[in-house]
Amino acid sequence: MYLVHEVPGHRREAHIPTLAIHYRRAGRQPLSRLREPPTLAIIPIRRAGDPVLREKARRVRAIDSSILKLIEDMWETMYDAPGVGLAAPQIGIPLRVVVIDVHDYPPFALVNPEIVKRSGERRCDEGCLSVPGFRGEITRSVKVLAKGLDPKTGKEVRIKGENDLLAEALEHEIDHVNGILYIDYLSGPEALIPLSDAPEIKA
């Protein structure tokens, strides 16, 4: 039996939060910091131009201690950035693993994630930790249903987002494990908009 997770009451036609904003403003403290484990690592995030971001990531064959450690490191790295989502290729590991925390939904990790179904179109103002200092407006789906393995149980789960940041993050992170960046949906480099408060722009 599949577990279907939905975000109730999310109908944000008037104002849809964007990845560009949340990647810079996410502030939730990771559970790992509360536990203070001794072996977590904050790993440098790979930037656009790094070949690993263009590889189609490999499927995880078994969820063992190395995968669980990878996920913990991904949480630590994502919160430090700070961000609301991260895919393993962004820290140089070409495996199909993603973590997402959009605040309105419990944080979760997915192993071997994929989009099951999507429908509708909407314009989203999006950014990416691998393309720092910029944002761009692209087309994303209104409804997104994704599936993957829950690393805690090893069982398949399904996650559903509709017209919200969760739907956007699911498409964004699963694009990463397929070697796709959001900038691929832009008409060209001129469509990238500099973020005036980004350190890269101020420097």
Secondary structure by P-SEA (a helix, b strand, c coil): cbbbbbbcccccccbbbbaaaaaacccccccccccccccccbbbbbccccccccccccccccccaaaaaaaaaaaaaaaaaccccccccccccccbbbbbbcccccccccccccccbbbbbbbbbccccccccbbbbbbbbcbbbbbbbcccccbbbbbbbcccaaaaaaaaaaaaaaccccccccccccccccccccccccc
